[in-house]
């Protein structure tokens, strides 16, 4: 397969259009993909569900904490049998919700 400089497809129509372009307009693969997308519509997500909200990337940031606090967090995470990362996220969430 040749390397392409085209942007990746972002909608189902662009995806199908790309399959048709590469395989030809009479391709069985492109027709099957189009049939599946047309005959099986995706139901609308329930209101206020996670799926109904637009996707927002997780925020990443560097966290620097004192070594004593790190040791304490590691101990607490081991007691609860969860990862340090998960423990820090839960602790932050609990603290933010209490304020």
C-alpha positions in Angstrom: 0.0 0.0 0.0 1.4 3.4 -1.0 1.9 6.2 1.6 -0.7 8.9 1.2 -0.5 12.5 2.2 -4.3 12.8 2.4 -5.9 13.6 5.7 -7.7 10.7 7.3 -11.4 10.5 7.0 -13.4 12.1 9.8 -17.0 11.2 8.7 -18.6 7.9 7.6 -19.2 9.5 4.2 -15.5 10.3 3.8 -14.5 6.8 4.9 -16.8 5.2 2.4 -15.7 7.6 -0.3 -12.1 6.6 0.4 -12.9 2.9 0.1 -14.7 3.5 -3.2 -11.8 5.5 -4.5 -9.2 2.8 -3.7 -11.2 -0.3 -4.7 -13.2 1.2 -7.6 -16.9 2.1 -7.7 -18.1 -1.5 -8.2 -16.2 -2.9 -5.2 -18.1 -5.4 -3.1 -16.3 -4.1 0.0 -17.4 -0.6 -0.4 -20.9 -1.6 -1.2 -21.1 -3.8 2.0 -19.7 -1.0 4.2 -22.3 1.4 2.7 -25.1 -1.1 3.2 -24.2 -1.7 6.8 -24.1 2.0 7.6 -27.3 2.7 5.8 -29.4 -0.2 7.0 -28.3 -0.2 10.6 -28.6 3.4 12.0 -27.0 4.1 15.3 -29.6 5.0 18.0 -29.4 8.4 19.5 -27.7 8.3 22.9 -29.8 8.8 26.0 -29.9 12.4 27.2 -27.3 13.2 29.8 -25.3 10.1 29.1 -21.6 10.0 28.5 -22.1 9.2 24.8 -24.3 12.3 24.4 -21.5 14.6 25.4 -18.9 15.7 22.9 -15.5 13.9 23.2 -13.0 16.1 25.1 -9.4 14.8 25.4 -8.1 14.1 28.8 -5.9 16.9 30.1 -2.3 16.0 30.9 0.0 17.9 33.2 3.3 17.3 35.0 2.7 16.8 38.8 5.6 17.4 41.1 5.0 16.5 44.8 7.2 16.3 47.8 8.9 13.0 48.4 7.1 12.4 51.8 3.7 13.0 50.2 4.7 10.6 47.4 5.7 7.9 49.9 2.4 8.4 51.8 0.4 8.2 48.6 2.2 5.0 47.5 1.4 3.4 50.8 -2.3 4.4 50.7 -2.5 3.1 47.1 -1.0 -0.2 48.1 -3.5 -0.5 51.0 -6.4 0.0 48.6 -4.8 -2.2 45.9 -5.0 0.4 43.2 -2.3 2.2 41.1 -0.7 5.4 42.4 -2.1 7.2 39.3 -5.6 6.1 40.1 -5.2 7.0 43.8 -4.0 10.5 43.0 -6.9 11.0 40.6 -9.4 9.8 43.2 -7.9 12.0 45.9 -8.0 15.1 43.7 -11.6 14.3 42.7 -12.7 13.9 46.3 -10.9 17.1 47.4 -12.3 19.2 44.5 -15.8 18.0 45.2 -15.6 18.8 48.9 -14.5 22.5 48.3 
